[in-house]
């Protein structure tokens, strides 16, 4: 019998899943699959917490699908090769999935679409991980926004016009292909081991959203949603999160969700920003890139307690508070004059909620070289930031308990000297 395949990727849930909804509405039964892509996995540490999270989430997905007499086929390899084999062993009419906007994903999908077309197999993708995509939010002349505020205003206006759809994929699971259970690879089968870091559960309720404006800048309060990783892997629906945010008068939380889409919009329209500065002249900056200083930054041994607290939190938990991310990023680029790309790569390796568009966008923001970026002469003082956002030192005491001990390192660089050096080096590059 002919079947359709639904390819899970950044949408690891069965509820309100746009592509899955459309797959299950077709005339053919549906085989859901997931591919552990070796092109991605080979770049990761063997105990990468994100792989553990995906593996555990897939087990839950498979159980949920089996409860409806379906299954989940999990493969390990290069997607092109996996589809080549599937085309030989199954009578496939269509492959359905959700859009992915990153440069590697676009290249991969184009190749697979062409291959499937040669086999007379349809390839269909749907918008799922964002509310608005590609050219849906652009200026009147069709050009992309490069400043957040007008983008967000147009985004909110369009949301008022269109509303937020929902896709009841969870109600159509009777249309799954009734196949026998398929062997599920263990972590070790794909070359990994279980991480000792867990992805935290998220909290998005009325009290968090109402208090978000007042509490979001204080890392000791632990009052952020922890939603990032769940949006990254699609274990939650962005549409459901936006609907929750819309219910509250305070729209600071909603604006954070819009920032996420703004950076996706930028990466889509300006794919070169994954590797180069949005503002080309900033690529002329003469970075110092001192290896020993970068190592101390990575390890949280700079002698600046707020910077060190953030880096240790990241290394131990895979998470860092957003206010602290700005401080540690600015410190690397402007105090140490280390290329933002090195910091971006380290965050990509460590962050549970790593998303290419947001990571690149935020790193270019702190370095001054991106869209709507902080001006280059805005240099966070990592000491005065403590007074503003961790005045009682609760966050610092948690992650840097020895900050008042003789064993704690002296500052890696003098703030006043580093500030003047940064201004000089940036000015030379930009004039």
ZATITI-662948 format. One line per 3 residues: number of its first residue (from 1); their letters; for each residue x, y, z of N, C-alpha, C. Coordinates in steps of 0.1 Angstrom, whole numbers. Atoms other than C-alpha are relative to their C-alpha. Last residue first. Example, Ala and Ser with C-alpha at 12.3 -4.5 7.8 and 13.67 -1.06 7.14 Angstrom:
2
2 = sa = -9,-11,0,137,-11,71,-8,11,8; 9,-12,0,123,-45,78,9,12,0
//
This chain:
431
431 = xxx = -2,-13,7,372,550,97,10,-1,-11; 13,-5,5,356,518,110,2,13,-7; 6,9,10,387,497,116,-11,7,-7
428 = xxx = -9,2,11,407,524,134,-6,-9,-11; -1,-12,8,377,534,154,9,-2,-12; 12,-1,8,371,498,166,1,13,-9
425 = xxx = -1,10,10,408,495,177,-13,0,-9; -11,-3,9,408,528,196,0,-10,-12; 5,-12,8,374,523,213,10,3,-11
422 = xxx = 11,4,8,385,488,224,-4,11,-9; -6,8,10,418,500,238,-11,-4,-10; -7,-10,9,400,528,257,6,-8,-11
419 = xxx = 10,-9,7,376,503,272,6,9,-10; 6,8,11,403,477,280,-10,9,-8; -10,2,11,423,504,299,-6,-8,-12
416 = xxx = -2,-13,6,393,514,320,10,-1,-12; 11,-4,7,383,478,327,2,13,-8; 6,-11,-7,417,465,337,-11,6,-9
413 = xxx = -3,-12,7,423,430,322,-6,12,9; -8,3,12,423,395,335,5,12,-7; 6,-3,14,410,406,368,10,-2,-11
410 = xxx = 1,-14,2,428,389,397,-6,3,-13; -10,-7,8,420,352,401,-2,15,0; 7,-5,11,401,338,431,9,9,-9
407 = xxx = -2,9,11,424,319,454,-7,5,-13; -13,-3,6,426,348,478,3,-9,-13; -11,7,-6,389,344,485,13,4,-8
404 = xxx = -7,-8,-9,362,369,478,13,-6,6; -4,-13,6,350,353,446,7,10,9; -13,-4,-5,352,318,461,4,14,-5
401 = xxx = 0,-1,-15,315,310,458,13,5,6; -14,-4,-3,315,318,421,2,1,15; -9,6,10,284,301,408,14,3,2
398 = xxx = 4,14,4,259,305,437,11,-6,-9; -4,9,-11,277,335,453,-4,-15,-4; -14,2,0,275,353,419,4,-10,11
395 = xxx = -4,8,12,238,348,416,15,-3,0; 6,14,-2,231,359,452,4,-9,-12; -10,10,5,255,389,449,-5,-14,1
392 = xxx = -3,8,-12,231,412,468,9,-12,-2; -6,-8,-11,233,437,441,3,-7,12; -2,11,-10,228,412,413,6,7,12
389 = xxx = 8,12,2,212,433,385,3,-12,10; 14,-1,6,222,469,388,-8,-12,1; 7,-9,-8,252,467,412,-15,1,-5
386 = xxx = 3,8,-13,265,436,394,-9,9,8; 12,9,3,262,455,361,-4,-8,12; 12,-7,-2,285,481,376,-13,-8,-3
383 = xxx = 1,-2,-15,313,455,378,-13,8,3; 4,12,-7,309,441,343,-1,1,15; -10,1,-11,310,476,327,-4,-12,9
380 = xxx = 5,4,-14,291,470,295,12,0,10; -8,11,-6,307,488,265,-4,-3,14; 7,5,-12,285,509,243,8,-12,5
377 = xxx = -5,-7,-12,311,525,220,-8,-3,13; -13,6,-4,304,499,193,6,7,13; -12,-7,6,268,509,191,13,-4,6
374 = xxx = -5,-10,-10,244,482,203,12,7,-7; -9,4,-11,232,464,172,2,12,10; 5,-7,-12,201,471,151,8,-3,12
371 = xxx = 11,-9,2,215,446,126,-5,6,13; 12,6,6,249,432,134,-11,10,-3; -2,2,14,285,445,139,-13,-5,-7
368 = xxx = 3,-12,6,282,460,174,0,-1,-16; -12,-5,7,299,431,190,-1,13,-7; -10,-4,-10,270,427,214,13,5,-6
365 = xxx = 5,-12,-8,245,427,186,10,5,10; -3,-12,8,266,404,164,-5,13,7; -15,-3,0,266,379,192,3,12,-8
362 = xxx = -4,-6,-13,228,383,196,15,2,1; 6,-13,-1,221,377,159,4,7,13; -8,-9,8,245,348,156,-5,14,1
359 = xxx = -14,0,-5,229,330,186,9,10,-8; 0,-9,-12,193,340,176,15,1,5; 4,-14,3,197,327,140,1,9,12
356 = xxx = -10,-7,8,217,296,149,-4,15,-2; 7,-2,12,195,284,177,9,9,-9; -7,-5,12,212,270,207,-9,0,-12
353 = xxx = 10,-7,9,187,264,235,6,6,-12; 11,9,2,208,238,253,-10,6,-10; 13,-4,-3,238,261,249,-11,-11,-3
350 = xxx = 5,2,-13,272,245,250,-14,3,3; -4,13,-5,286,240,215,-7,-3,14; 7,11,9,267,268,199,3,-14,6
347 = xxx = 14,0,-4,278,291,228,-7,-11,-8; 0,6,-14,314,282,221,-14,-1,5; -2,14,1,309,289,184,0,-7,13
344 = xxx = 12,6,6,293,323,190,2,-15,-1; 10,1,-10,322,332,213,-13,-7,-5; -5,10,-9,347,324,186,-10,-2,12
341 = xxx = 3,13,6,326,342,160,6,-11,9; 13,5,-4,326,373,182,-3,-14,-5; 10,1,11,363,377,176,-13,-6,5
338 = xxx = 0,13,6,383,384,208,-12,-1,-10; -2,-1,15,391,420,217,2,-14,-6; -11,8,4,394,411,254,3,1,-15
335 = xxx = -11,0,-10,374,439,269,12,-8,-5; -5,-14,-2,353,445,238,10,1,10; -3,-7,12,345,411,222,7,14,3
332 = xxx = -9,7,9,348,389,252,4,8,-12; -13,1,-6,333,413,277,10,-7,-9; -7,-13,2,304,422,254,14,-1,6
329 = xxx = -3,-2,14,295,385,252,7,13,-3; -12,9,4,299,379,289,3,2,-15; -12,-4,-7,276,409,297,12,-8,-4
326 = xxx = -5,-12,6,250,402,271,13,5,6; -6,2,14,248,366,281,5,13,-6; -14,4,-1,244,377,317,6,-3,-13
323 = xxx = -8,-12,-4,212,396,309,15,-3,1; -1,-9,11,199,365,291,8,12,3; 10,-10,0,206,340,319,2,11,-10
320 = xxx = -5,-12,-6,228,312,309,-11,11,-1; 9,-12,0,219,276,303,8,12,5; 4,-2,14,238,244,294,-9,12,-2
317 = xxx = 14,3,2,239,235,331,-5,1,-14; 6,10,-8,275,232,342,-14,-4,-3; -7,12,1,293,250,314,-6,-11,9
314 = xxx = 1,6,13,267,277,311,7,-14,-1; 14,5,1,264,284,348,-1,-7,-14; 1,13,-8,302,285,349,-14,-5,0
311 = xxx = -7,11,8,303,310,320,-1,-13,8; 7,4,12,277,332,337,6,-11,-8; 12,7,-4,293,332,371,-8,-5,-12
308 = xxx = -4,13,-4,327,341,355,-12,-8,5; -4,8,12,313,371,337,3,-14,4; 13,2,8,295,383,369,3,-8,-13
305 = xxx = 9,10,-6,326,377,391,-12,-3,-9; 12,-8,-1,352,394,369,-11,-9,4; -2,-9,-11,385,376,377,-11,11,0
302 = xxx = -5,-13,5,385,361,342,3,9,11; -11,-3,-9,383,324,354,6,14,-4; 5,-8,-10,349,313,340,11,4,10
299 = xxx = 0,7,-12,363,284,320,-6,8,12; 8,12,1,355,298,286,-2,-7,14; 14,-4,2,368,333,295,-9,-13,0
296 = xxx = 5,-5,-14,400,318,309,-15,4,-1; 2,12,-8,404,298,276,-5,4,14; 12,7,4,398,329,255,-3,-12,9
293 = xxx = 11,-9,-5,425,348,275,-14,-7,-3; 0,1,-14,450,320,269,-12,8,7; 5,13,-3,442,319,232,-2,-2,15
290 = xxx = -10,7,-9,447,356,227,-6,-13,5; 2,15,0,423,365,198,11,-7,8; -12,5,-7,436,401,195,0,-15,0
287 = xxx = 3,7,-12,409,411,169,14,-5,6; -11,8,-3,419,436,143,-1,-6,14; -5,-2,-14,385,449,132,12,-10,2
284 = xxx = -14,-5,0,382,449,94,6,1,14; -10,11,3,352,426,95,14,4,-1; -4,5,-13,333,455,111,9,-12,-2
281 = xxx = -13,-7,-5,334,472,77,4,-5,13; -13,6,5,310,445,64,12,7,5; -6,-13,4,280,455,86,14,-4,-4
278 = xxx = 10,-7,8,261,422,88,5,13,-6; 8,-10,-6,293,406,100,-10,6,-10; -6,-13,1,304,374,84,-9,10,6
275 = xxx = -14,0,-1,298,337,91,7,13,-1; -4,11,-8,261,332,98,15,-1,2; -2,-4,-14,256,367,86,3,-12,9
272 = xxx = -14,-2,-2,261,355,50,3,4,15; -6,12,-5,225,342,51,15,1,3; -14,-3,0,211,377,49,8,-12,5
269 = xxx = -3,-10,10,174,374,41,15,3,-2; 6,4,12,169,341,60,3,10,-12; -8,11,6,193,350,87,-5,-5,-13
266 = xxx = -13,-6,5,176,384,92,8,-11,-6; 2,-9,12,141,369,93,13,5,-5; 2,10,11,153,342,118,-3,7,-13
263 = xxx = -13,5,4,167,371,139,-1,-11,-10; -8,-10,7,133,389,138,14,-5,-4; 4,0,14,115,357,146,7,10,-8
260 = xxx = -4,13,6,134,353,179,-3,-1,-15; -15,-1,2,130,390,187,5,-13,-7; -2,-7,13,92,385,182,15,1,-3
257 = xxx = 3,10,10,92,358,210,1,7,-14; -11,9,1,109,384,232,-2,-11,-10; -11,-7,8,83,409,223,12,-9,-1
254 = xxx = 3,1,14,56,385,235,11,6,-8; -2,14,4,72,384,269,-2,-3,-14; -14,1,1,73,422,271,4,-15,-4
251 = xxx = -4,7,11,36,423,262,15,-2,-1; -14,-2,1,22,432,296,5,-8,-12; -1,-14,4,-16,432,291,15,3,-2
248 = xxx = -5,-9,-11,-17,394,293,2,14,-6; 10,-1,-11,-38,371,271,3,10,10; 10,-9,5,-16,376,240,-10,3,11
245 = xxx = -5,-13,-2,13,358,258,-10,11,-4; -1,-2,-15,-7,326,261,4,15,2; 13,-1,-5,-17,328,224,0,3,15
242 = xxx = 5,-13,3,19,334,215,-14,3,5; -7,-10,-9,30,303,234,-5,14,-3; 6,0,-13,3,282,217,6,10,10
239 = xxx = 13,-6,0,14,293,183,-7,0,13; -1,-15,-1,50,287,191,-13,6,-1; 5,-7,12,40,250,197,2,15,2
236 = xxx = 11,-9,-2,61,232,223,-4,7,-13; 8,8,-10,84,202,219,-12,8,5; 14,1,3,96,220,188,-8,-9,9
233 = xxx = 3,14,4,133,214,192,-15,-3,-3; -11,5,9,144,250,194,-4,-13,-6; 3,-6,13,111,261,210,10,-5,-11
230 = xxx = 12,7,5,117,236,237,-6,6,-13; -3,13,5,153,247,241,-13,-7,-6; -9,0,12,143,283,245,2,-13,-6
227 = xxx = 8,4,12,113,280,269,9,-3,-12; -7,12,5,133,281,301,-6,-6,-12; 9,11,3,106,306,312,7,-13,-3
224 = xxx = 2,1,14,128,332,330,-8,-13,-3; 14,-3,4,123,339,367,-3,-1,-15; 3,12,8,155,324,381,-15,1,-5
221 = xxx = 14,4,-2,155,352,406,-4,-12,-7; 2,8,-12,193,353,408,-14,-4,2; -3,15,1,196,363,372,-2,-8,12
218 = xxx = -7,4,-13,178,396,376,3,-15,0; -14,-4,0,169,411,342,8,-4,12; -8,8,9,136,392,337,15,4,0
215 = xxx = -10,10,-6,120,403,369,10,-6,-10; -6,-4,-12,99,434,363,12,-9,5; -7,-13,2,91,430,326,8,3,13
212 = xxx = -12,1,9,84,393,331,7,13,-1; -12,-5,-7,60,397,361,13,1,-9; 3,-13,-6,28,394,341,12,6,6
209 = xxx = 1,-10,11,42,366,318,-2,14,6; -13,-3,6,54,346,348,0,11,-10; -8,-8,-10,21,350,367,14,3,-6
206 = xxx = 4,-14,-1,0,340,336,9,8,10; 14,-2,-5,19,308,329,-2,15,2; 6,-12,6,49,298,308,-15,0,5
203 = xxx = 11,-6,-7,72,275,327,-5,12,-8; 3,-14,2,96,252,308,-12,4,9; 14,-2,4,111,220,320,-3,15,-1
200 = xxx = 10,-3,-10,149,220,322,-14,1,-6; 7,-12,4,170,202,296,-11,3,10; 14,1,5,190,178,316,-5,13,-5
197 = xxx = 8,-13,0,228,178,320,-13,-3,-6; 4,-3,-14,245,145,330,-7,13,1; -6,-12,-6,246,135,293,-5,1,15
194 = xxx = 10,-9,-7,237,100,282,8,11,7; 2,5,-14,263,85,258,-9,10,7; 1,-9,-11,266,89,220,-2,-7,14
191 = xxx = -13,-5,-4,278,70,190,0,10,11; -3,-11,8,244,64,173,13,7,4; 1,4,14,241,29,187,3,11,-10
188 = xxx = -13,5,4,253,42,220,0,-5,-14; -10,-11,2,222,63,223,14,-5,-5; -4,-6,-13,200,33,218,10,11,-3
185 = xxx = -14,0,-4,184,28,184,3,6,14; -4,-14,-4,147,21,183,14,0,4; -10,-1,-10,137,-11,164,5,14,2
182 = xxx = -13,-1,7,105,-6,144,11,1,10; -11,-8,-7,72,-16,160,13,-1,-7; -6,6,-12,49,-33,134,10,10,6
179 = xxx = -11,9,2,31,-10,110,5,-6,13; 0,11,-10,-4,4,111,12,-10,-2; -1,13,6,3,36,91,1,-11,11
176 = xxx = -13,5,0,-11,65,110,1,-13,-7; -5,1,14,-45,78,100,15,-4,-1; 6,13,5,-61,72,134,6,-3,-14
173 = xxx = -10,10,-1,-37,100,146,-5,-14,-4; 0,7,12,-60,127,133,9,-12,0; 13,7,2,-70,144,165,-1,-9,-12
170 = xxx = 2,10,-10,-34,152,176,-14,-8,-1; -6,12,4,-29,171,144,-2,-12,9; 3,11,-9,-53,197,155,5,-13,-5
167 = xxx = 1,12,8,-37,226,137,-1,-12,8; -4,12,-7,-40,260,152,-3,-12,-9; 7,12,4,-41,295,136,4,-12,10
164 = xxx = -9,11,-1,-31,327,153,-7,-13,-3; 2,9,-11,-49,358,142,10,-11,0; 1,15,4,-46,372,107,-4,-9,12
161 = xxx = 7,2,13,-51,410,110,-4,-15,-1; 14,-5,-3,-41,414,147,-8,-3,-12; 6,9,-9,-10,393,140,-14,3,2
158 = xxx = 4,11,8,-2,415,110,-7,-11,8; 11,-4,8,-2,445,132,-5,-11,-8; 12,0,-9,20,428,158,-13,4,-8
155 = xxx = 3,14,-4,46,418,131,-13,0,8; 6,7,12,45,453,115,-5,-14,4; 13,-6,1,52,468,150,-8,-6,-12
152 = xxx = 9,5,-10,79,442,156,-14,7,-1; 3,14,3,97,450,124,-11,-5,9; 10,0,11,95,487,130,-4,-14,-4
149 = xxx = 12,-6,-4,112,481,164,-11,1,-11; 10,8,-7,137,455,154,-13,7,2; 1,-5,-13,157,473,127,-12,-6,7
146 = xxx = -13,3,-7,169,455,96,1,7,14; -3,-8,-12,135,451,80,14,-3,5; 1,5,-14,135,433,47,3,11,10
143 = xxx = -14,3,-5,128,449,13,-1,-4,15; -4,14,1,93,446,-2,14,-4,5; -7,2,13,88,483,-9,5,-14,-2
140 = xxx = 9,-3,11,62,485,19,6,-3,-13; 4,-14,2,87,470,43,-10,1,-11; -10,-8,7,88,432,50,-6,15,-1
137 = xxx = -2,-13,-7,70,408,74,11,7,-7; 14,-3,-5,56,378,53,1,14,8; 3,-14,4,88,377,31,-14,4,6
134 = xxx = -5,-4,14,105,347,48,-4,14,-3; -13,5,5,84,337,79,3,8,-13; -2,-6,14,56,348,102,14,-4,-5
131 = xxx = 13,-5,4,43,328,132,0,6,-14; 1,-15,-1,74,307,135,-15,4,-3; -8,-5,-11,83,270,140,-1,15,2
128 = xxx = 4,5,-14,55,256,119,7,6,11; -5,-9,-11,54,268,83,-5,-5,13; 9,-9,-6,49,238,60,6,9,10
125 = xxx = -4,-5,-13,69,216,37,-9,11,4; 8,-11,-4,59,193,8,4,5,14; -6,-5,-12,80,168,-11,-6,13,4
122 = xxx = 2,-14,-4,62,147,-37,7,4,13; 5,-1,-14,76,114,-49,-1,15,3; 15,-3,1,79,108,-87,-6,0,14
119 = xxx = 7,13,-3,113,91,-81,-15,2,0; -4,10,10,131,120,-98,-6,-14,2; 8,-4,12,110,144,-77,4,-10,-11
116 = xxx = 14,6,-1,123,126,-46,-7,2,-13; -1,14,1,160,134,-56,-14,-7,0; -4,4,14,152,170,-63,0,-15,-2
113 = xxx = 12,-2,9,133,174,-30,3,-4,-14; 9,11,-2,162,157,-12,-13,2,-8; -6,12,6,188,181,-26,-10,-12,1
110 = xxx = 0,-2,15,167,212,-19,5,-13,-7; 14,2,5,160,200,16,-1,1,-15; 4,14,-1,197,195,24,-13,-2,-6
107 = xxx = -7,7,10,206,230,10,-4,-15,0; 6,-3,13,178,246,30,8,-7,-11; 13,6,2,188,228,62,-6,3,-14
104 = xxx = -3,14,2,225,238,59,-14,-7,-3; -6,2,13,215,275,54,2,-15,-2; -14,-2,-1,190,276,84,7,-5,-13
101 = xxx = -5,-12,7,154,281,76,15,1,0; -12,-3,-9,137,248,84,7,10,-8; -11,-9,5,102,244,70,11,0,11
98 = xxx = 1,-14,-3,80,215,83,12,8,-5; -8,-4,-12,78,180,68,-3,15,2; 5,-13,-6,58,160,43,8,3,12
95 = xxx = -7,-2,-12,71,132,20,-4,14,5; -4,-13,-4,46,121,-6,9,-1,13; 5,-10,9,37,90,-26,5,14,3
92 = xxx = 2,-13,-5,59,64,-10,-6,10,-10; 7,-7,11,57,28,-19,-5,13,5; 13,-4,-2,83,16,6,-6,6,-12
89 = xxx = 7,10,-9,115,-4,5,-14,4,2; -1,14,5,134,13,-24,-9,-10,7; 7,1,14,122,48,-17,1,-13,-6
86 = xxx = 14,0,-2,132,43,20,-8,-1,-13; 4,13,-5,167,34,10,-15,-1,2; -3,10,11,173,65,-10,-5,-14,3
83 = xxx = 12,-1,9,155,85,17,2,-9,-12; 12,6,-6,181,73,42,-12,0,-9; -2,14,1,210,81,18,-12,-8,7
80 = xxx = 2,4,14,198,117,14,1,-15,-2; 14,0,5,193,121,51,-2,-5,-14; 3,-12,8,228,110,60,-14,0,-6
77 = xxx = -8,-1,13,229,85,87,-2,13,-6; -13,-6,-3,209,72,117,9,0,-12; -12,4,8,173,63,114,12,8,4
74 = xxx = -11,-9,-3,142,64,137,13,-6,-7; -12,6,6,109,50,125,12,9,2; -10,-11,4,81,61,148,12,-8,-5
71 = xxx = -13,2,-6,50,38,152,9,12,-5; -10,-4,9,13,37,147,13,-3,6; -3,11,9,-15,19,166,10,4,-12
68 = xxx = 10,-1,11,-27,50,183,3,-9,-12; 14,0,-7,-10,42,216,-11,2,-11; 4,14,-1,20,34,193,-13,-1,7
65 = xxx = 4,5,13,22,71,184,-5,-15,0; 13,-6,3,23,82,220,-5,-4,-13; 10,6,-9,50,56,228,-14,6,-3
62 = xxx = 2,14,5,71,67,198,-11,-6,8; 8,-1,12,68,104,208,-4,-14,-5; 14,-4,-4,80,96,243,-9,1,-12
59 = xxx = 6,11,-6,110,77,229,-14,3,5; 5,10,11,116,105,205,-6,-12,6; 13,-5,5,117,130,235,-5,-9,-11
56 = xxx = 11,3,-10,143,108,252,-13,5,-5; 2,14,-1,166,108,221,-12,-4,10; 7,4,12,161,145,215,-3,-15,1
53 = xxx = 13,-5,-1,171,153,251,-9,-5,-12; 7,8,-10,201,130,250,-14,5,0; 2,13,6,212,146,217,-8,-9,10
50 = xxx = 11,-2,9,208,181,233,-4,-13,-7; 13,1,-7,228,171,263,-11,1,-10; 8,-12,2,259,164,242,-14,-2,5
47 = xxx = 10,0,-11,277,134,258,-8,13,-2; 8,13,-2,296,124,227,-10,0,11; -6,8,-10,306,160,219,-9,-12,2
44 = xxx = 4,-2,-13,291,173,186,8,-9,10; -6,-12,-5,304,179,151,-2,2,15; -15,2,-1,298,143,140,7,13,5
41 = xxx = -5,7,-13,261,147,150,15,0,0; 1,-8,-11,252,173,123,7,-6,12; -6,-13,4,263,156,91,0,10,12
38 = xxx = -15,1,-3,255,123,109,7,13,-4; -8,-4,12,218,133,108,15,0,4; -12,-6,-6,198,114,134,10,2,-11
35 = xxx = -14,4,4,168,109,112,10,7,9; -10,-10,-5,132,109,125,14,-5,-5; -14,4,-1,103,92,108,8,11,7
32 = xxx = -9,-11,-5,65,93,109,14,-6,1; -11,5,-8,47,67,86,9,12,5; -12,-8,-2,14,81,74,10,-8,9
29 = xxx = -5,1,-14,-16,63,59,14,6,1; -9,11,-4,-26,76,25,3,0,15; 7,13,2,-56,98,16,8,-12,4
26 = xxx = -1,5,13,-41,130,31,-7,-14,-1; 12,-3,7,-53,147,63,0,-6,-14; 11,9,-4,-26,130,83,-13,2,-6
23 = xxx = -3,14,4,2,147,63,-12,-10,4; 2,1,14,-14,181,67,3,-14,-5; 15,-2,3,-17,178,104,-3,-2,-14
20 = xxx = 6,12,-4,19,165,107,-15,0,-3; -3,10,10,31,195,88,-6,-13,2; 5,-4,13,13,220,110,2,-11,-11
17 = xxx = -12,1,9,20,204,144,-5,1,-15; -2,-13,7,-6,215,169,13,0,-8; 11,-9,-1,-1,183,190,3,13,-8
14 = xxx = 12,5,9,21,154,179,-11,10,1; 13,1,-7,54,169,192,-11,-5,-10; 1,13,-6,91,170,181,-13,-1,10
11 = xxx = 14,0,-3,89,199,157,-4,-13,7; 1,-10,-11,124,208,147,-14,2,5; -13,-6,-1,128,176,127,0,10,12
8 = xxx = -2,-8,-12,100,150,123,14,7,-1; -13,-1,-5,96,137,87,1,10,12; -2,-12,-6,61,126,78,14,0,7
5 = xxx = -10,-1,-11,61,99,52,-1,14,6; -7,-13,-1,31,92,30,9,-1,12; 0,-8,-13,21,56,23,5,14,-3
2 = xx = -7,-13,1,11,35,-8,-1,7,14; 8,-12,0,0,0,0,9,12,0
//
